[in-house]
């Protein structure tokens, strides 16, 4: 028996979670204007903006060696992250982008 890909309830269509593509992209830390720090799977858009899927705001670094320590070593015991969904940062607001050791952020 085949499984439906969508279901409609009260006129609203819902899509099966397992029919959605996996979230892909490099895990990067993006520093934005006004001291916003995000981590998540990034897509660099043609207009220079950056879209971050499964984004988290880095509320507290919890490091002894700065933001670079998070990029290289992963979340620290005192790091505080807040789930933020999908975030798009316009090009003019991107201050810095850190590549991460993706294996430390799985």
N, C-alpha and C positions, 0 to 999 in steps of 0.2 A: 504494500500500500504506500503510495507516495504521500509526502508531507507537504501541506500547503506552505508557500513562501510568505503569504500575507493572510491576515484575518481582519475582518471588519466588525467593529463593535460600535453601535450607535452612530454609524456614518463615518467613523474614524478608522483608517487603515493602519494596521500595525505589522511590522516586518519582523520575521524570525531573527533572533540574535545571531544564530549560526549561519545565516545567509549573508551577513555583512562581511565585507572584506576586512582582513586583519589590519590593524593600524601599523603602518610602516614608516620608516624614516629614521634618520640619525637622532640619537638622544643627545641633545645639546642644552647647555645653560645659556639663556638669552637675558642679557642685562638691558633693560629698557629705561627710557627717560623717567626721571623722578624716582630713581632707586628701586624700580620694580625688577625683581629677579625671578625668572621662570625656568623650569626644566620640563622637558617633554620631547616628543618625537616631532622634529621640525620639517617643514617644507619651505624652501626659499622660493618665493613667488617672483614672477617676471617683473613686477613693479617695485621690487626691492623689499616688500613686506615679508614677514616671516609668520607662518601659521604654525601653531604648536598644538598638536593633538595630545589628549590625556595630560594636559598641562597641569603643573603644580606651581604655586607661588612658593618661593623659598622665604618663609617668614623669619626663620632663625637659621643662620648658617651652622652654628654649633661646631665651628672649626677652631683650630689654633693657628692655621696657616692660610686663612683667607678662602675666597671663593674657588680658587684653583684647586684647593684640597678636595672640595666636593667633586670637581670634574674628574680628578685623577683617582680618588680613593672611594668615591661613593658617599652615601648618606652616613653621617656620623651619629653617635648616640644622642647628642643634644640638638641635632638638626630637626627643625619643624617645617613640614610641608603641608600646604593647603590645596586640596583638589580644586581645579579651576575649569575643567572641561576643555573646550577648544578656544584658543586665544589667537587673534591675529594682531600683530604689532606692525604699525605702518613704518615704512622705511626711515622716515625722519626721526622716529622714536627709538630706533635700535642703536644702543651704545656699544655693545660688545657681544660676541658669541664665543662660547667656550665649547670645544669638542670635549666629549667625555670618554672614559673607558666604559663603553656600553655594557660590558659584562658586570660591572659594579652597580649598574642601575636597573637590572632586570627585575 
